[in-house]
C-alpha cells in the first residue's frame, strides 16, 4: 500500500509553530504516526487525529517558545523607546526646546482645526442639510449692484408647481421693524430675535421638538413656537408653557398668541437665530403672496437627491422672468446658495438683511496657513537640533555598529526618538490648547471646547499630526546619523558634507522666510487697523448717542415733543432723528440717483432725516443751506447732496436750485462735504438727505460732562411717553468700532501667532548655531590661543547667520507684499505698503535672531581653549 500524505495545511501550520531545528524531527514522527493510523483506523480518522496532534502546538507555553511568533521586534521597539527616553533626559536643553516648539505648533494647529470645524459645521445638524438651499438674487441697474436675499413671496408655490427638482420649499420673514414686546404676568421680553415662518418651515429645517409637532405648529394664525429657554423664562418649564398664551404687541396693537410648540434652543452653529417663531399669516398678505421683488421674504428650498443645481437655477430664473414685477432698467439674477459647506450661507459674503453676521472664509484660509507654517517651523527645528547633536552621538553610533547593529536598526532608534518627542508634544499641546481656548473664544466670539467636540475628525487630527510629524521630522536625522562610518565615528573623524550644511541652511532660511512673511503681515494689519480707528470720517462721532427704538414713541415723535425735551437738558447740545441707520455704519449702495431722466444713474445712499440731524454730526456745507425748520413740508423742504453726488451729476459748484430727477424731482438746497457713511471697506458714494420729521432712530450730541446723569434724565423723560419699553441706546463711536471688531480681533490673533512662530524659528536658529559651534570647536580653540578676542569670535560665528536672515527676508518680502496688497483690497481706503514696513520687519527679525545667536556664540567664545582643543 502506498504511503499516505497528511494534510498540507496542517504541515504549514506546524512549520509556523515549531522552531526550525525541531521541525524536521517532529514532522517525521507525526508522518509515521499518521501512516500507522491510516492502516489501523482508516484515512479519514487518521487525518482528524493528525490535526489534533498539530493543534497541540497552539498551547500558550508552546507558542512562547517557538519561532512562529517572533517577539524580537516588540522587544526592540520597547528597547528603542527606553533609549529614546534616556537620551532625551540626558540632553534636557535640546529636548525642552524641541518639545516646547512642537507643542506650541501642534496646539496652534489644533485650535485652528477646532475653529475651522466649527465654521464648516454651521447648519449641519439639520437632516439632509446638504440638500437645502437659499434662493438669492443679484440686482443690477446701470453701475448699481446689490447682493440680496429677499425674494417674491409667491415664488414658493411656483417652485413647487414648476420645478420638479424641488421637494419642498418654505419662506420666512425676519422682524424688520425693530424690537417687539411679548409678555405675560410673569415675564416681559423686549427684543427682535424672532422670525415669521410658514407651515412648511419644519419640513425644510429639522429643529428638535420638545412639545407639539411640525404639523400643528402653525395651524392657527395666532400661534407662536417658543425655544426651551424662552418657555422656562415665561412659564417656569417647557411642559407648563405648552398651550398657554402670550401677548404680542405689533404696530401698537396687542394680540394674544397661543403656544403651539416648544423646540430645543437653536444651536449656536445655525445661521438662523431666533427665540420665537410666529405664523407668517400674521404679517401683511403682500409679503407672502406677491410677485414684487422688493418684498422681504427669504425663500429656502429642499431639493431631491442628486439633482443639477445649475438646472434648478435656470428654472428659477425662468419663473422670475415670467412672473416677477421689477423696476424698469433693473436686472435680477436669481441663483441658489447651499446652506452648508465652504461655500455655504455662513461663509459666503454677506447679503443685505442677513439675520446673523456671517463668518469669513478668508480668516479660515489665513489661519490655516499660519498654523501650517508653525508646524513646518517646528519640524525644521527638530531636524536642525537633531543634526546639531550629531557630533556628540557619533561615538554611540560607532559602538553600536561595531557591536553588529544594522543601519536600519539605528534608523529605527532615531525614528523612535522623534516619535516619542512628537507623542509628548501632542500631550502637552492638548493642555496648551485647553489653556488658550478661552483667549481664542473671547477674540473670535466662539464657544470652542475640547470636551464638547463631537466631530471625530478633530480628535483624529491629534494622533495623525503626532504620527505624521514624528515620521517626517525624524526621517532626515535617521538617514543622516545612521550613515556614519563606525571607524570614523570612534575616531571622532565625522566630516559633515557640504550638502548637509546647505540643507540645514535652507531649512533655517525657510523658517525665517515664513517668519518674515508673518511679521510683514502683522505690521500691515496693525497699521491698517490704526488707520481705520484714527481716520477722519468727515463727521463728528464722539459723544454721539443713538436711541434705536425711537419708533416706539407716539407717532414716531413727528411733533418733536420728546426731542425738544431732550434738547433742553444741560448735557445735550443737539437732538435729531432719522428713519435709516446712522452714518458711519451703513453698508453699500441701496439705490441709484440721477440728475434727470436722461442722465446716467449712479449707485447711491439716501436717508430720511430731520433738519437737526446734520447739525448733530457737524456736517459742513460747501453750498447752500440746511433744511428750514419754518417750512417742514416734505414737498417743499428740498434735498441735500454730498460732494460726490453733485460731482457725478456734473453740478458741483452750481447745485443749489437744480432739480434731481432720480430722487423724485426735489430741488437741491445744499451740498455738504464728503463723509464716510459706510465703513472704509467702501468708497464714498453719492448721498442724498431727504427731509422727514418722524424718527425711527433719534441721535443726540452730548456736551461731554456728567454723561451718566444725562442718561438718567433722558430715561426719566422716556418712561413718561413710552412706559412699556425701555430706552435702547448706544454710543456711535462704539458701534463704528464694533463694525471693525472682527478685523481688530483677527489682527490680535494674527499678531499672537506671528510672535509664537518667531519664537519657534529662533529655537531652530539656536539649533544651527549649536551645530556650527560644535563643528568649529577646534578652530575656536586655536584662534583663542593665537589671541582672538571674544567680540572677534562672536562676529566670526554670527556672520553666516546674519546672511541667512537677510536672504530669508529678501525671499519673503515680495510674497508678503503681494499677499497683503490683496488683503488691503478689501478696504476702499487703506494704507500704502512702503519701504518702512519691510525695514521694520527686517529689524525685528534681525534683532531677535541676533539675540538668539549671541546667546550661544558668546558662551562658545568664552569657553576654555584647552577644553576646545582637547574635545575638538
Helices and strands as residue ranges (DSSP letters): H 8-17, H 20-41, H 43-55, G 56-58, H 60-65, H 72-90, H 92-120, G 129-131, E 132-141, E 144-148, H 155-162, E 166-174, E 180-183, E 188-191, E 194-197, H 201-204, E 209-211, E 223-227, H 228-235, H 238-241, E 245-250, E 253-263, E 276-279, G 280-282, G 285-287, E 298-303, H 309-323, E 331-338, H 361-388, H 390-402, H 407-444, H 456-481, H 486-490, H 498-534, E 544-547, G 550-552, G 554-557, H 561-567, E 572-578, E 591-593, E 602-609, H 613-616, E 621-624, H 634-637, E 639-642, H 643-648, E 659-660, G 661-663, E 666-672, E 686-691, E 697-702, H 707-721, E 729-731, H 732-739, H 741-775, H 777-785, H 790-824, H 835-861, H 865-871
